[in-house]
């Protein structure tokens, strides 16, 4: 909109000139006031603006301060953005019934705030944890060689570790381990060219008798050692059997070597 050109009046103007100037100013001001709209105002300085609406395209950057907004004046249905990141702020404490997302990034996510039992995701220390209480919990955390390792702690102390290390997959416990099923067999399977390795037969025991496989083997070895060797001698008694022929000698006993 062009800058208004208000007619000027000379100090020595006559009454007729003053009258014409008044009429001109009245007409010009009437035109300005009736023609005001968002299309022809490029700048407006005012303390109070009463209008039906002001579009965002007509607001200069940083021109609206939150201190000048009436409390409750901006409601959720009046906000439309493509992404929440368009609103730059610390969202503080958010309560939501349902959050659906493709990706969520955060430093700490938990099912409860400081209470138990709870599960949590953390980007430092343990990657994932499930707590019964503060001293009894399971974590998935970087192991001794950096691979994810399952660690169970009981009363604050490590009771079981499961994970890879130095090219092996280990299961290490601080208490006895029971491996079995309530129904069916328990099978130990390894590769076709590999072995099931046991430190010692003396550590392979029968739970009913408490006897180790080494003790059973030693007992069998002792029993076998007390038996006869493969080469021995014995007596065989053969009764008389000449079929009524007196020429046949009477058979007696004899000693024979058997090999």
C-alpha positions as a printed Julia matrix, in Angstrom:
259×3 Matrix{Float64}:
   0.0      0.0    0.0
   1.45     3.44  -0.9
   2.24     5.93   1.82
  -0.81     8.23   2.38
  -0.36    11.69   0.91
  -2.12    14.1    3.24
  -2.82    17.5    1.63
  -0.75    20.32   3.06
  -2.21    23.69   4.05
  -0.28    26.93   3.9
  -0.19    29.13   6.96
  -1.88    31.89   5.0
  -4.57    29.69   3.45
  -7.97    31.2    2.94
 -11.17    29.82   4.37
 -12.03    28.39   0.96
  -8.68    26.58   0.8
  -9.11    25.27   4.35
 -12.58    24.01   3.46
 -11.33    22.17   0.35
  -8.42    20.67   2.33
 -10.8     19.42   5.04
 -13.1     17.8    2.48
 -10.13    16.13   0.76
  -8.67    14.8    4.0
 -12.07    13.47   5.08
 -12.54    11.6    1.8
  -8.98    10.24   1.84
  -9.18     9.02   5.45
 -12.57     7.44   4.78
 -11.07     5.55   1.86
  -8.14     4.36   3.95
 -10.29     3.12   6.82
 -12.73     1.28   4.58
  -9.98    -0.28   2.44
  -7.84    -1.68   5.32
  -7.18    -5.47   4.99
  -4.25    -7.92   5.13
  -3.48    -7.24   1.47
  -2.5     -3.59   1.74
  -0.87    -3.24   5.19
   2.85    -3.97   5.19
   3.55    -2.71   8.7
   1.33    -1.97  11.68
   2.48    -0.78  15.08
  -0.21    -1.13  17.72
  -0.68    -2.23  21.3
  -4.09    -3.79  20.68
  -5.24    -5.52  17.5
  -8.8     -6.8   17.24
  -9.25    -9.14  14.28
 -10.97   -12.35  13.31
  -7.68   -14.01  12.34
  -4.05   -13.33  11.51
  -2.31   -15.93   9.34
   1.18   -17.13  10.19
   2.49   -15.91   6.86
   1.79   -12.35   8.01
   3.78   -12.72  11.25
   7.49   -11.96  11.22
   9.92   -14.4   12.81
  10.34   -13.91  16.59
   7.52   -11.34  16.53
   5.22   -13.25  18.95
   6.52   -13.9   22.47
   4.94   -16.38  24.85
   4.74   -13.7   27.52
   2.23   -11.9   25.32
  -0.04   -14.92  24.87
  -3.05   -15.31  27.11
  -3.05   -18.52  29.17
  -5.14   -21.19  27.45
  -5.4    -19.13  24.28
  -3.59   -21.73  22.15
  -5.32   -25.14  22.28
  -4.26   -28.47  20.76
  -6.87   -28.36  18.01
  -5.43   -25.03  16.89
  -1.96   -26.5   16.32
  -1.2    -28.32  13.06
   2.36   -29.47  12.29
   3.81   -32.21  10.08
   6.2    -33.38  12.81
   6.41   -32.76  16.54
  10.02   -31.68  16.0
   8.54   -28.52  14.5
   7.87   -27.53  18.11
  11.28   -26.95  19.73
  10.91   -27.38  23.47
  11.52   -29.63  26.45
   8.22   -31.52  26.61
   8.71   -32.31  30.29
   6.43   -34.93  31.87
   4.15   -36.51  29.25
   1.25   -38.82  30.11
  -0.08   -40.83  27.18
  -2.41   -43.79  26.79
  -0.87   -45.03  23.54
   2.25   -44.11  21.59
   2.73   -45.64  18.15
   5.99   -45.05  16.36
   8.37   -46.58  13.84
  11.5    -45.5   15.72
  12.02   -44.22  19.26
  15.44   -43.02  20.44
  16.07   -42.38  24.1
  18.64   -42.8   26.83
  16.36   -44.59  29.33
  12.99   -46.33  28.99
  11.41   -48.22  31.93
   8.06   -49.81  32.76
   8.05   -48.15  36.2
   9.6    -45.04  37.7
  11.9    -46.17  40.51
   9.64   -49.07  41.58
   9.78   -52.88  41.28
   9.31   -55.19  39.5
  10.27   -53.4   36.29
  11.95   -53.81  32.91
  14.17   -51.15  31.4
  16.22   -50.18  28.34
  19.35   -48.15  28.9
  22.03   -46.82  26.55
  24.73   -46.99  29.24
  25.85   -49.98  31.28
  23.24   -52.71  30.96
  21.45   -52.61  27.61
  18.34   -54.39  28.91
  17.4    -55.33  32.46
  14.54   -57.08  34.27
  14.35   -56.39  38.0
  12.57   -58.33  40.73
  14.0    -55.84  43.19
  17.14   -53.72  43.49
  19.38   -56.72  44.29
  17.85   -59.5   42.17
  17.77   -58.95  38.43
  18.79   -60.1   34.95
  20.71   -57.94  32.51
  21.92   -58.13  28.92
  25.15   -56.17  28.91
  28.52   -56.07  27.12
  30.56   -59.09  28.2
  34.28   -59.46  28.83
  35.01   -59.31  25.08
  32.25   -56.83  24.23
  29.57   -59.26  23.0
  26.1    -59.13  24.58
  26.07   -61.34  27.67
  23.17   -62.48  29.89
  24.02   -61.93  33.56
  21.82   -62.92  36.52
  22.51   -61.37  39.92
  21.18   -62.72  43.19
  21.42   -60.61  46.34
  23.6    -58.22  44.37
  26.21   -60.85  43.42
  26.65   -62.51  40.02
  25.1    -66.0   40.1
  25.07   -66.91  36.37
  26.7    -65.67  33.16
  25.76   -66.84  29.67
  27.46   -65.5   26.58
  30.31   -65.69  24.06
  33.92   -65.02  24.97
  37.21   -65.71  23.2
  35.56   -67.79  20.48
  33.54   -69.91  22.94
  30.0    -69.76  24.31
  30.11   -70.11  28.07
  27.67   -70.88  30.88
  29.19   -70.08  34.27
  27.33   -70.27  37.56
  28.23   -69.71  41.19
  25.69   -72.32  42.35
  24.88   -75.9   41.19
  23.18   -76.2   37.79
  20.38   -78.68  37.05
  19.94   -79.58  33.38
  16.9    -81.73  32.61
  13.28   -81.99  31.54
  10.07   -82.86  33.33
   9.1    -85.06  30.41
  11.2    -86.67  27.68
  14.9    -87.19  27.27
  17.78   -84.81  27.8
  20.17   -85.0   24.87
  23.66   -83.56  24.54
  24.48   -83.03  20.87
  27.7    -81.83  19.25
  29.14   -81.69  15.74
  29.92   -84.88  13.82
  33.67   -84.36  14.2
  33.54   -82.98  17.74
  33.41   -84.56  21.19
  31.54   -84.24  24.46
  34.39   -83.37  26.81
  34.32   -84.19  30.53
  37.18   -83.06  32.84
  37.34   -86.43  34.63
  35.27   -89.63  34.92
  35.5    -89.12  38.69
  33.24   -86.04  38.22
  30.64   -88.07  36.27
  28.47   -89.45  39.1
  25.29   -91.42  39.67
  22.9    -89.2   41.65
  21.21   -92.21  43.31
  24.34   -93.96  44.58
  26.79   -91.07  44.56
  29.29   -93.37  42.8
  31.37   -91.89  40.01
  31.91   -93.53  36.66
  35.63   -93.71  37.5
  34.87   -95.73  40.65
  32.67   -98.12  38.66
  35.42   -98.6   36.06
  38.0    -99.21  38.79
  35.72  -101.81  40.4
  35.25  -103.68  37.12
  38.98  -103.59  36.46
  39.68  -105.16  39.89
  37.14  -107.94  39.32
  38.59  -108.78  35.91
  42.12  -108.84  37.35
  41.09  -111.65  39.77
  39.87  -113.94  36.99
  41.97  -116.66  35.21
  44.25  -115.66  32.39
  43.38  -116.56  28.85
  45.96  -119.51  28.97
  45.36  -121.99  31.82
  45.23  -125.72  32.62
  42.47  -127.83  34.05
  41.62  -131.51  34.66
  39.06  -133.35  32.66
  37.74  -136.76  33.82
  36.62  -139.1   31.07
  34.69  -142.29  32.15
  35.27  -145.78  30.7
  33.67  -145.93  27.31
  34.95  -148.91  25.31
  31.56  -149.98  23.86
  32.07  -153.57  25.09
  35.38  -153.95  23.26
  38.0   -155.23  25.68
  40.69  -154.06  23.34
  39.81  -150.5   24.03
  41.75  -149.02  26.87
  39.91  -147.7   29.83
  39.73  -143.97  29.58
  40.85  -142.03  32.61
  41.33  -138.43  33.53
  43.95  -136.2   32.16
  45.28  -132.62  32.24
  44.97  -130.55  29.12
  46.33  -127.09  28.24
  43.78  -124.77  26.82
  44.7   -121.63  24.91
